């Protein structure tokens, strides 16, 4: 009788190793397949990210900064009255809260959403890559939802990202 229990115990221990390996393989396979469907979905806009052409290397950046500072000093002396007029115009424009309605289509991804925001002047064209990086930093780059959104023109970029991801 004791040998029978020992034999059953050995079979149980041996089979538990196999069952545990099968459960782990199923969990890994499910996780991989769950994320791979995004890569192979046909209805997603998969435009590759392009780096902006205006990236300057650090050595070029330092030399251009001194040239820019000299140019700014010259411009500051001659254009002080123009700057005051521009500031008055900016202050008048910033006081107006303009609501912009945008439509995010089904399957739109980060770059195409950034293009929509640029075309509606919610972000500058220069800030497109900043928008994409910031969305990734917030962990919301894959959480954008389709739909119609009403966004104030003066809304900060982080808030725009949260609105589009329905986190606000």
C-alpha positions as CSV (number, residue, x, y, z in Angstrom):
1,X,0.0,0.0,0.0
2,X,2.8,2.4,0.8
3,X,4.4,1.7,-2.6
4,X,1.1,2.5,-4.3
5,X,1.0,5.9,-2.6
6,X,4.6,6.6,-3.4
7,X,4.0,5.7,-7.0
8,X,0.9,8.0,-7.2
9,X,2.9,10.8,-5.5
10,X,5.7,10.4,-8.1
11,X,3.2,10.5,-11.0
12,X,1.6,13.6,-9.5
13,X,4.9,15.4,-9.1
14,X,6.1,14.6,-12.6
15,X,2.8,15.6,-14.2
16,X,2.7,18.9,-12.2
17,X,6.0,19.9,-13.9
18,X,4.5,19.3,-17.3
19,X,1.3,21.1,-16.5
20,X,3.2,24.1,-15.1
21,X,5.3,24.3,-18.3
22,X,2.1,24.1,-20.5
23,X,0.4,26.9,-18.4
24,X,3.5,29.1,-18.8
25,X,3.7,28.5,-22.5
26,X,0.0,29.3,-22.9
27,X,0.4,32.5,-20.9
28,X,3.4,33.7,-23.0
29,X,1.7,32.7,-26.3
30,X,-1.5,34.6,-25.3
31,X,0.4,37.7,-24.4
32,X,2.4,37.7,-27.6
33,X,-0.6,37.1,-29.8
34,X,-2.6,39.8,-27.9
35,X,0.0,42.5,-28.8
36,X,0.9,41.2,-32.3
37,X,-2.6,41.8,-33.7
38,X,-1.8,45.5,-33.6
39,X,1.2,45.0,-35.8
40,X,-0.7,43.0,-38.5
41,X,-4.0,44.9,-38.4
42,X,-5.0,46.0,-41.9
43,X,-7.2,48.9,-40.9
44,X,-4.5,50.9,-39.0
45,X,-2.6,53.8,-40.6
46,X,1.0,52.6,-40.3
47,X,2.9,55.6,-41.6
48,X,6.5,55.4,-40.4
49,X,7.8,58.1,-38.1
50,X,10.1,60.5,-39.9
51,X,12.7,62.5,-38.1
52,X,12.5,66.3,-38.6
53,X,15.1,67.7,-41.0
54,X,15.8,70.6,-38.7
55,X,17.7,68.6,-36.1
56,X,21.1,70.2,-35.4
57,X,24.1,68.4,-34.0
58,X,25.4,69.7,-30.7
59,X,28.5,71.3,-32.1
60,X,26.5,73.1,-34.8
61,X,24.0,74.1,-32.2
62,X,26.5,75.9,-29.9
63,X,28.0,77.9,-32.8
64,X,24.6,78.8,-34.1
65,X,23.4,80.0,-30.7
66,X,26.1,82.7,-30.5
67,X,25.2,83.9,-34.0
68,X,21.5,83.9,-33.1
69,X,22.3,85.9,-29.9
70,X,24.2,88.5,-31.9
71,X,21.4,88.8,-34.4
72,X,18.8,89.0,-31.7
73,X,20.7,91.9,-30.0
74,X,20.7,93.8,-33.3
75,X,17.0,93.1,-33.9
76,X,16.1,94.2,-30.4
77,X,17.6,97.6,-30.8
78,X,15.8,98.3,-34.1
79,X,12.4,96.6,-33.5
80,X,11.4,97.6,-30.0
81,X,8.3,99.5,-31.2
82,X,7.3,96.6,-33.5
83,X,7.5,94.2,-30.6
84,X,5.2,96.3,-28.4
85,X,2.6,96.2,-31.2
86,X,3.0,92.5,-31.6
87,X,2.6,91.9,-27.9
88,X,-0.6,93.9,-27.9
89,X,-1.9,91.8,-30.7
90,X,-0.9,88.6,-29.0
91,X,-2.6,89.7,-25.8
92,X,-5.8,90.4,-27.6
93,X,-5.7,87.0,-29.4
94,X,-4.9,85.1,-26.2
95,X,-7.9,86.5,-24.4
96,X,-10.3,84.9,-27.0
97,X,-11.1,81.3,-26.1
98,X,-11.7,79.7,-29.4
99,X,-13.1,76.2,-29.3
100,X,-11.9,73.9,-32.2
101,X,-13.8,70.8,-33.1
102,X,-11.7,68.0,-34.5
103,X,-12.6,64.5,-35.8
104,X,-10.2,61.6,-35.1
105,X,-11.0,58.7,-37.4
106,X,-11.1,55.0,-36.4
107,X,-7.7,53.4,-36.6
108,X,-5.8,56.7,-36.5
109,X,-2.4,56.5,-34.8
110,X,0.0,59.1,-33.3
111,X,1.5,60.7,-36.5
112,X,-1.8,61.1,-38.2
113,X,-3.4,62.5,-35.1
114,X,-0.5,64.9,-34.8
115,X,-1.1,66.0,-38.4
116,X,-4.8,66.6,-37.6
117,X,-3.8,68.8,-34.6
118,X,-1.3,70.7,-36.8
119,X,-3.9,71.3,-39.5
120,X,-6.4,72.6,-36.9
121,X,-3.6,74.8,-35.4
122,X,-3.9,73.2,-32.0
123,X,-0.2,72.5,-32.1
124,X,2.6,74.0,-34.2
125,X,4.1,72.0,-37.0
126,X,7.4,72.2,-35.1
127,X,5.8,70.6,-32.1
128,X,4.5,67.5,-33.9
129,X,7.4,65.3,-32.7
130,X,7.2,66.9,-29.2
131,X,3.6,65.8,-29.2
132,X,4.4,62.3,-30.1
133,X,7.3,62.0,-27.6
134,X,5.2,63.5,-24.8
135,X,2.3,61.1,-25.5
136,X,4.7,58.2,-25.3
137,X,6.2,59.6,-22.0
138,X,2.7,59.8,-20.6
139,X,2.0,56.2,-21.7
140,X,-1.0,57.4,-23.8
141,X,0.4,57.0,-27.3
142,X,-1.6,53.8,-27.8
143,X,-4.7,55.0,-25.9
144,X,-6.0,57.6,-28.4
145,X,-9.7,57.0,-29.1
146,X,-11.6,57.9,-32.3
147,X,-14.4,60.5,-32.1
148,X,-15.2,64.2,-32.2
149,X,-13.5,66.4,-29.7
150,X,-14.0,70.1,-28.7
151,X,-10.6,71.5,-27.7
152,X,-9.8,75.1,-26.7
153,X,-7.1,76.6,-28.9
154,X,-5.0,77.6,-25.9
155,X,-5.1,74.1,-24.3
156,X,-1.7,72.9,-23.2
157,X,-0.2,69.9,-25.1
158,X,-0.4,67.5,-22.1
159,X,-4.1,68.3,-21.7
160,X,-4.7,67.7,-25.4
161,X,-3.1,64.3,-25.1
162,X,-5.2,63.4,-22.1
163,X,-8.4,64.6,-23.8
164,X,-7.7,62.5,-26.9
165,X,-7.0,59.5,-24.7
166,X,-10.2,60.1,-22.8
167,X,-8.3,60.6,-19.5
168,X,-9.6,64.1,-18.8
